[in-house]
Amino acid sequence: MSSRSKILIFRFSALGDVAMTVPVIWSLLQQYPEHDIVFVSRPFAQKFFTPIARVQFVSVDFGGKHKGLKGLYQLFKRLRELGPYKMVADLHGVLRSYVLGAMFRLTGAKVLCIDKGRQDKKALCAKENKQLVQLKPTFERYRDVFIKAGMNFPLVGFPGRDIYNADADTVPHSALNNRGAKIGVAPYAKHQWKMWPIEKMHRLVEILDGKGYQVFLFGGRGEEEATLEEWASEFVNVHCLAGQLSMDEELKAIANLDLMVSMDSANMHLASLVETPVVSVWGATHPYAGFYGWGQKPDNAVQIDLECRPCSVFGNKPCFRGDFACMESVTVEMIEARIEQIVSLKN
């Protein structure tokens, strides 16, 4: 009889949140070689785990076959067939994961759920009596779920460049072989209150192009892609990758950069996975909430101090001041200076 056991993990959320689970799961697997992982998430996340041994990925379809209570039951039956499990780890803590957890508890499984620290985050974002302190990083909150099950392990270095084959001979875009520092720019975020004004980002791209740096623009399909294609057409050394790459190609492209300029967004976390430095721009949100990129240096988070910051954990609340000062006060020169510091250290 095999001595191996399985751990079932849920995290259905946005790309960045799922990317943050990867170093934690890697660390768990290094400490416990007798365990395998069944990871359940949305289809986009599969590429994160394909190169990692001992992780079986299960894709969910909440708009189709896994929709509603009946769909969750179908998902439960599928997951139960892949067991039994040493434990079920709910790293999401939402209604869907609670329902799945309850189903597994009825089978006698040990189910443990993330503590999101909602009250601490509420105090961090309060208008009055704000508690501006560093909260527990999300990586630690993920790890705590396993510690509660008696599985204590250190968060170790994640060799993302090697895992995602970043040093292979071929690159996703020929310009990644060009001379000069290679800088990624990702101007967009899910919520507008996490975005630096787009005209300032355009000016930064113009400056970087003028210095002869190779600039690569990242974004989504549709309107973002169209805007960034237009930017690329204006400059000599600017290349649009928005909407052109698969997830594994995007990871490989980012790994070949000297640095990434990003909002508090998914691109910060993708760059962190492949060990690329990120100059991140913060406005309504704050690194203190615990969503800073894996292994990123605190000094590379560009932000200004305001009594109202942060006003939101996720950047989904309109500026109550009405002037968006947190982002409007971040200058092009501030970002440019931080880029120059990183480039000078790497060359």
Secondary structure, DSSP 4 states (H G I P E B T S, - for coil): ----EEEEEE--S-HHHHHTHHHHHHHHHHH-TTEEEEEEE-GGGHHHHTTSTTEEEEE--TTTTT-HHHHHHHHHHHHHHH--EEEEEESS-SHHHHHHHHHHHHTT--EEE----HHHHHHHT-SSS----PPPPHHHHHHHHHHTTT---------HHHHTTTTSS--SSGGGGSSS-EEEEE---SSGGGSPPHHHHHHHHHHHHHTT-EEEE---TTHHHHHHHHHHHH-SSEEE-TTT--HHHHHHHHHTSSEEEEESSHHHHHHHHTT--EEEE-SSS-GGGS-PPTT--GGGEE----TT----SSS-S--SSSS-HHHHTS-HHHHHHHHHHHHHHH-
